[in-house]
Amino acid sequence: MECPRCGAPVPASSRHCIVCETEVGFPNVRAAAARGEEEALAQRVENASVSGRARNCERVLHEFAVAVLRSKAVMARSLNVVMALVSGDSALYSSFHRQIRAGTRIPEDNKWDGGRAAIDETVFPNYAADIVFGALSLDGWGLTYYGAYVIVLRDEVVEDRATVFEENSFRFVQRWRIVAGNPVPPGHRAVWAARDKLAVAKLHSKLDRGTRPEDFPGILLSAGTGPSDGDFIEVHIFGSIHRRAVERVIGPPPKRAERSLHRSLERKLREVGAHLETR
């Protein structure tokens, strides 16, 4: 794109014009809003509508789309990580790559952490370090194999900087056999306000005339037992997460040794108008 103020070319990975420093939008949002992306997604949505009419479940597809517009971005983390985030206004939760570079996190010895640098740079060329990952949820529940406590984020703090992606980006790149440096096939990501379109395009075949609204949460997010078999729409959030971005935290009843920390978490959440829900 060209800078709307000075006309200079803006790198796709930049949030600001490199000449006049005018803010030009979040790179992931600009990528999802590109004409080719939106046109390809629109075609997938049209295909889903044709399928829905053929199966006589247009009403269910519409109800599902409306429900998805109420979905939230969620992140599952351990109690200790959540506590660190909400401990005070100076704390931030940053991306995996920034944690590694800062020396506050050690990559695990598995294929996921071992391949993340290559995968993330393929999906977010030259700005992967700025992306925090989450999932789209209708009932507040999340991918608890990443941690027993699910952080539900406020819409107003993510809607301008978040995009949604077809599935776990690691699995997507492998499934499509995308070579590093090649672009991601268009039509598989969307801006936050169009998350309903991506959900319909992806999941329409799982809906039929007998699908009920109470079935929608499990269709949108199926956690499975781990990253290899979970199926969900991935949320990409540009930048760090502050405790004031938290709407609520959902977690299990505390074990005896965790009760004091659990009470502290509840108190810290109340300081920012959030609450702790036991499930």
Contacts in CASP RR format, 6 or more apart in sequence:
PFRMAT RR
TARGET T0000
AUTHOR 0000-0000-0000
METHOD contacts of the structure
MODEL  1
MECPRCGAPVPASSRHCIVCETEVGFPNVRAAAARGEEEALAQRVENASV
SGRARNCERVLHEFAVAVLRSKAVMARSLNVVMALVSGDSALYSSFHRQI
RAGTRIPEDNKWDGGRAAIDETVFPNYAADIVFGALSLDGWGLTYYGAYV
IVLRDEVVEDRATVFEENSFRFVQRWRIVAGNPVPPGHRAVWAARDKLAV
AKLHSKLDRGTRPEDFPGILLSAGTGPSDGDFIEVHIFGSIHRRAVERVI
GPPPKRAERSLHRSLERKLREVGAHLETR
1 9 0 8 1.000
1 10 0 8 1.000
1 12 0 8 1.000
1 24 0 8 1.000
1 30 0 8 1.000
2 8 0 8 1.000
2 9 0 8 1.000
2 10 0 8 1.000
3 9 0 8 1.000
3 10 0 8 1.000
3 17 0 8 1.000
3 19 0 8 1.000
3 20 0 8 1.000
3 22 0 8 1.000
3 24 0 8 1.000
4 22 0 8 1.000
4 24 0 8 1.000
5 17 0 8 1.000
5 20 0 8 1.000
5 22 0 8 1.000
6 17 0 8 1.000
6 19 0 8 1.000
6 20 0 8 1.000
6 22 0 8 1.000
7 17 0 8 1.000
7 19 0 8 1.000
8 17 0 8 1.000
8 18 0 8 1.000
8 19 0 8 1.000
8 20 0 8 1.000
10 17 0 8 1.000
10 18 0 8 1.000
10 24 0 8 1.000
11 18 0 8 1.000
11 126 0 8 1.000
12 27 0 8 1.000
12 30 0 8 1.000
12 31 0 8 1.000
12 125 0 8 1.000
12 126 0 8 1.000
13 27 0 8 1.000
13 124 0 8 1.000
13 125 0 8 1.000
13 126 0 8 1.000
13 127 0 8 1.000
14 24 0 8 1.000
14 27 0 8 1.000
15 23 0 8 1.000
15 24 0 8 1.000
15 25 0 8 1.000
15 26 0 8 1.000
15 27 0 8 1.000
15 238 0 8 1.000
16 22 0 8 1.000
16 23 0 8 1.000
16 24 0 8 1.000
17 23 0 8 1.000
17 24 0 8 1.000
24 30 0 8 1.000
26 160 0 8 1.000
26 161 0 8 1.000
26 238 0 8 1.000
27 124 0 8 1.000
27 127 0 8 1.000
27 130 0 8 1.000
27 238 0 8 1.000
28 124 0 8 1.000
28 127 0 8 1.000
28 131 0 8 1.000
28 161 0 8 1.000
28 162 0 8 1.000
28 163 0 8 1.000
28 236 0 8 1.000
28 238 0 8 1.000
29 160 0 8 1.000
29 161 0 8 1.000
29 162 0 8 1.000
29 163 0 8 1.000
29 191 0 8 1.000
29 238 0 8 1.000
31 37 0 8 1.000
31 163 0 8 1.000
31 189 0 8 1.000
32 163 0 8 1.000
32 164 0 8 1.000
32 189 0 8 1.000
32 190 0 8 1.000
32 191 0 8 1.000
33 191 0 8 1.000
34 186 0 8 1.000
36 186 0 8 1.000
36 187 0 8 1.000
37 186 0 8 1.000
37 187 0 8 1.000
37 189 0 8 1.000
37 190 0 8 1.000
38 187 0 8 1.000
38 190 0 8 1.000
38 194 0 8 1.000
39 186 0 8 1.000
40 185 0 8 1.000
40 186 0 8 1.000
40 187 0 8 1.000
40 188 0 8 1.000
41 186 0 8 1.000
41 187 0 8 1.000
41 188 0 8 1.000
41 189 0 8 1.000
41 190 0 8 1.000
41 194 0 8 1.000
41 197 0 8 1.000
41 198 0 8 1.000
41 201 0 8 1.000
42 197 0 8 1.000
43 187 0 8 1.000
44 187 0 8 1.000
44 201 0 8 1.000
45 197 0 8 1.000
45 200 0 8 1.000
45 201 0 8 1.000
47 201 0 8 1.000
48 61 0 8 1.000
48 200 0 8 1.000
48 201 0 8 1.000
48 204 0 8 1.000
49 58 0 8 1.000
49 61 0 8 1.000
51 204 0 8 1.000
51 205 0 8 1.000
52 58 0 8 1.000
52 61 0 8 1.000
52 204 0 8 1.000
52 207 0 8 1.000
55 208 0 8 1.000
55 209 0 8 1.000
56 209 0 8 1.000
57 207 0 8 1.000
57 208 0 8 1.000
57 209 0 8 1.000
57 210 0 8 1.000
57 211 0 8 1.000
60 207 0 8 1.000
60 208 0 8 1.000
60 209 0 8 1.000
60 210 0 8 1.000
60 211 0 8 1.000
61 200 0 8 1.000
61 204 0 8 1.000
61 207 0 8 1.000
63 213 0 8 1.000
63 216 0 8 1.000
64 199 0 8 1.000
64 200 0 8 1.000
64 203 0 8 1.000
64 207 0 8 1.000
64 211 0 8 1.000
64 216 0 8 1.000
64 219 0 8 1.000
65 196 0 8 1.000
65 197 0 8 1.000
65 199 0 8 1.000
65 200 0 8 1.000
66 196 0 8 1.000
67 138 0 8 1.000
67 213 0 8 1.000
67 216 0 8 1.000
68 136 0 8 1.000
68 138 0 8 1.000
68 195 0 8 1.000
68 196 0 8 1.000
68 199 0 8 1.000
68 200 0 8 1.000
68 216 0 8 1.000
68 220 0 8 1.000
69 195 0 8 1.000
69 196 0 8 1.000
70 138 0 8 1.000
71 136 0 8 1.000
71 137 0 8 1.000
71 138 0 8 1.000
71 195 0 8 1.000
71 199 0 8 1.000
71 220 0 8 1.000
72 136 0 8 1.000
72 137 0 8 1.000
72 138 0 8 1.000
72 140 0 8 1.000
72 152 0 8 1.000
72 153 0 8 1.000
72 155 0 8 1.000
72 247 0 8 1.000
73 134 0 8 1.000
73 135 0 8 1.000
73 136 0 8 1.000
73 137 0 8 1.000
73 152 0 8 1.000
73 153 0 8 1.000
73 158 0 8 1.000
73 162 0 8 1.000
73 235 0 8 1.000
73 237 0 8 1.000
74 134 0 8 1.000
74 135 0 8 1.000
74 136 0 8 1.000
74 137 0 8 1.000
74 140 0 8 1.000
74 141 0 8 1.000
74 142 0 8 1.000
74 150 0 8 1.000
74 151 0 8 1.000
74 152 0 8 1.000
74 153 0 8 1.000
75 93 0 8 1.000
75 132 0 8 1.000
75 133 0 8 1.000
75 134 0 8 1.000
75 135 0 8 1.000
75 146 0 8 1.000
75 150 0 8 1.000
75 151 0 8 1.000
75 153 0 8 1.000
75 241 0 8 1.000
76 135 0 8 1.000
76 142 0 8 1.000
76 143 0 8 1.000
76 144 0 8 1.000
76 145 0 8 1.000
76 146 0 8 1.000
76 147 0 8 1.000
76 148 0 8 1.000
76 149 0 8 1.000
76 150 0 8 1.000
76 151 0 8 1.000
77 85 0 8 1.000
77 146 0 8 1.000
77 147 0 8 1.000
77 149 0 8 1.000
77 151 0 8 1.000
78 147 0 8 1.000
78 148 0 8 1.000
78 149 0 8 1.000
79 148 0 8 1.000
79 149 0 8 1.000
79 258 0 8 1.000
79 261 0 8 1.000
79 262 0 8 1.000
79 265 0 8 1.000
80 261 0 8 1.000
81 93 0 8 1.000
81 147 0 8 1.000
82 149 0 8 1.000
82 151 0 8 1.000
82 249 0 8 1.000
82 265 0 8 1.000
83 261 0 8 1.000
83 264 0 8 1.000
83 265 0 8 1.000
83 268 0 8 1.000
84 91 0 8 1.000
84 93 0 8 1.000
85 91 0 8 1.000
85 92 0 8 1.000
85 93 0 8 1.000
85 151 0 8 1.000
85 241 0 8 1.000
85 243 0 8 1.000
85 246 0 8 1.000
86 243 0 8 1.000
86 246 0 8 1.000
86 249 0 8 1.000
86 265 0 8 1.000
86 268 0 8 1.000
86 269 0 8 1.000
86 272 0 8 1.000
86 274 0 8 1.000
87 243 0 8 1.000
87 268 0 8 1.000
88 243 0 8 1.000
88 268 0 8 1.000
88 271 0 8 1.000
89 242 0 8 1.000
89 243 0 8 1.000
89 244 0 8 1.000
91 242 0 8 1.000
91 243 0 8 1.000
92 240 0 8 1.000
92 241 0 8 1.000
92 242 0 8 1.000
93 132 0 8 1.000
93 240 0 8 1.000
93 241 0 8 1.000
93 242 0 8 1.000
94 102 0 8 1.000
94 132 0 8 1.000
94 239 0 8 1.000
94 240 0 8 1.000
94 241 0 8 1.000
95 128 0 8 1.000
95 129 0 8 1.000
95 130 0 8 1.000
95 131 0 8 1.000
95 132 0 8 1.000
95 133 0 8 1.000
95 239 0 8 1.000
95 240 0 8 1.000
96 105 0 8 1.000
96 113 0 8 1.000
96 116 0 8 1.000
96 133 0 8 1.000
97 116 0 8 1.000
97 117 0 8 1.000
97 120 0 8 1.000
97 128 0 8 1.000
97 129 0 8 1.000
98 129 0 8 1.000
98 240 0 8 1.000
99 105 0 8 1.000
100 106 0 8 1.000
100 107 0 8 1.000
101 129 0 8 1.000
107 113 0 8 1.000
107 114 0 8 1.000
107 116 0 8 1.000
112 170 0 8 1.000
112 227 0 8 1.000
115 170 0 8 1.000
116 170 0 8 1.000
117 128 0 8 1.000
118 180 0 8 1.000
119 169 0 8 1.000
119 170 0 8 1.000
119 173 0 8 1.000
120 128 0 8 1.000
120 131 0 8 1.000
120 169 0 8 1.000
121 128 0 8 1.000
121 180 0 8 1.000
122 173 0 8 1.000
122 178 0 8 1.000
122 180 0 8 1.000
122 181 0 8 1.000
122 182 0 8 1.000
122 184 0 8 1.000
123 165 0 8 1.000
123 169 0 8 1.000
123 172 0 8 1.000
123 173 0 8 1.000
123 184 0 8 1.000
124 130 0 8 1.000
124 131 0 8 1.000
124 236 0 8 1.000
125 181 0 8 1.000
127 238 0 8 1.000
130 238 0 8 1.000
130 239 0 8 1.000
131 236 0 8 1.000
131 237 0 8 1.000
131 238 0 8 1.000
131 239 0 8 1.000
132 236 0 8 1.000
132 237 0 8 1.000
132 238 0 8 1.000
132 239 0 8 1.000
132 240 0 8 1.000
132 241 0 8 1.000
133 169 0 8 1.000
133 234 0 8 1.000
133 235 0 8 1.000
133 236 0 8 1.000
133 237 0 8 1.000
134 234 0 8 1.000
134 235 0 8 1.000
134 236 0 8 1.000
134 237 0 8 1.000
135 142 0 8 1.000
135 143 0 8 1.000
135 221 0 8 1.000
135 232 0 8 1.000
135 233 0 8 1.000
135 234 0 8 1.000
135 235 0 8 1.000
136 164 0 8 1.000
136 195 0 8 1.000
136 199 0 8 1.000
136 220 0 8 1.000
136 221 0 8 1.000
136 232 0 8 1.000
136 233 0 8 1.000
136 234 0 8 1.000
136 235 0 8 1.000
137 150 0 8 1.000
137 152 0 8 1.000
137 217 0 8 1.000
137 220 0 8 1.000
137 221 0 8 1.000
138 216 0 8 1.000
138 217 0 8 1.000
138 218 0 8 1.000
138 220 0 8 1.000
138 221 0 8 1.000
139 217 0 8 1.000
139 218 0 8 1.000
140 150 0 8 1.000
140 152 0 8 1.000
140 250 0 8 1.000
141 150 0 8 1.000
141 217 0 8 1.000
141 221 0 8 1.000
141 223 0 8 1.000
141 250 0 8 1.000
141 279 0 8 1.000
142 150 0 8 1.000
142 221 0 8 1.000
142 223 0 8 1.000
142 232 0 8 1.000
143 221 0 8 1.000
143 223 0 8 1.000
143 226 0 8 1.000
143 230 0 8 1.000
143 232 0 8 1.000
144 150 0 8 1.000
144 223 0 8 1.000
145 223 0 8 1.000
145 224 0 8 1.000
145 225 0 8 1.000
145 226 0 8 1.000
145 227 0 8 1.000
148 251 0 8 1.000
148 252 0 8 1.000
149 249 0 8 1.000
149 250 0 8 1.000
149 251 0 8 1.000
150 249 0 8 1.000
150 250 0 8 1.000
150 251 0 8 1.000
151 241 0 8 1.000
151 246 0 8 1.000
151 249 0 8 1.000
152 246 0 8 1.000
152 247 0 8 1.000
152 248 0 8 1.000
152 249 0 8 1.000
152 250 0 8 1.000
153 237 0 8 1.000
153 241 0 8 1.000
153 245 0 8 1.000
153 246 0 8 1.000
153 247 0 8 1.000
154 245 0 8 1.000
154 246 0 8 1.000
154 247 0 8 1.000
157 242 0 8 1.000
157 244 0 8 1.000
157 245 0 8 1.000
158 192 0 8 1.000
158 235 0 8 1.000
158 237 0 8 1.000
158 245 0 8 1.000
159 192 0 8 1.000
159 193 0 8 1.000
160 192 0 8 1.000
161 237 0 8 1.000
161 238 0 8 1.000
161 239 0 8 1.000
162 192 0 8 1.000
162 235 0 8 1.000
162 236 0 8 1.000
162 237 0 8 1.000
162 238 0 8 1.000
163 189 0 8 1.000
163 190 0 8 1.000
163 191 0 8 1.000
163 192 0 8 1.000
163 235 0 8 1.000
163 236 0 8 1.000
164 189 0 8 1.000
164 190 0 8 1.000
164 191 0 8 1.000
164 192 0 8 1.000
164 194 0 8 1.000
164 195 0 8 1.000
164 198 0 8 1.000
164 233 0 8 1.000
164 234 0 8 1.000
164 235 0 8 1.000
164 236 0 8 1.000
165 172 0 8 1.000
165 188 0 8 1.000
165 189 0 8 1.000
165 198 0 8 1.000
165 233 0 8 1.000
165 234 0 8 1.000
165 235 0 8 1.000
165 236 0 8 1.000
166 172 0 8 1.000
166 188 0 8 1.000
166 189 0 8 1.000
166 198 0 8 1.000
166 202 0 8 1.000
166 233 0 8 1.000
166 234 0 8 1.000
167 202 0 8 1.000
167 231 0 8 1.000
167 232 0 8 1.000
167 233 0 8 1.000
167 234 0 8 1.000
168 227 0 8 1.000
168 230 0 8 1.000
168 232 0 8 1.000
168 234 0 8 1.000
169 234 0 8 1.000
169 236 0 8 1.000
170 227 0 8 1.000
171 227 0 8 1.000
171 228 0 8 1.000
172 184 0 8 1.000
172 188 0 8 1.000
173 184 0 8 1.000
176 184 0 8 1.000
176 185 0 8 1.000
178 184 0 8 1.000
178 185 0 8 1.000
187 201 0 8 1.000
188 198 0 8 1.000
189 198 0 8 1.000
189 236 0 8 1.000
190 197 0 8 1.000
190 198 0 8 1.000
195 233 0 8 1.000
198 233 0 8 1.000
199 220 0 8 1.000
199 233 0 8 1.000
202 233 0 8 1.000
203 219 0 8 1.000
203 220 0 8 1.000
206 219 0 8 1.000
207 219 0 8 1.000
211 219 0 8 1.000
220 232 0 8 1.000
220 233 0 8 1.000
221 231 0 8 1.000
221 232 0 8 1.000
221 233 0 8 1.000
222 230 0 8 1.000
222 231 0 8 1.000
222 232 0 8 1.000
223 230 0 8 1.000
223 232 0 8 1.000
224 230 0 8 1.000
224 231 0 8 1.000
243 268 0 8 1.000
243 272 0 8 1.000
243 274 0 8 1.000
244 272 0 8 1.000
246 269 0 8 1.000
246 272 0 8 1.000
246 274 0 8 1.000
247 274 0 8 1.000
248 269 0 8 1.000
248 274 0 8 1.000
248 275 0 8 1.000
248 276 0 8 1.000
248 277 0 8 1.000
249 265 0 8 1.000
249 269 0 8 1.000
249 274 0 8 1.000
249 275 0 8 1.000
249 276 0 8 1.000
249 277 0 8 1.000
250 276 0 8 1.000
250 277 0 8 1.000
250 278 0 8 1.000
250 279 0 8 1.000
251 276 0 8 1.000
251 277 0 8 1.000
251 278 0 8 1.000
251 279 0 8 1.000
252 278 0 8 1.000
252 279 0 8 1.000
253 278 0 8 1.000
254 261 0 8 1.000
254 262 0 8 1.000
262 276 0 8 1.000
265 276 0 8 1.000
266 275 0 8 1.000
266 276 0 8 1.000
269 275 0 8 1.000
269 276 0 8 1.000
END
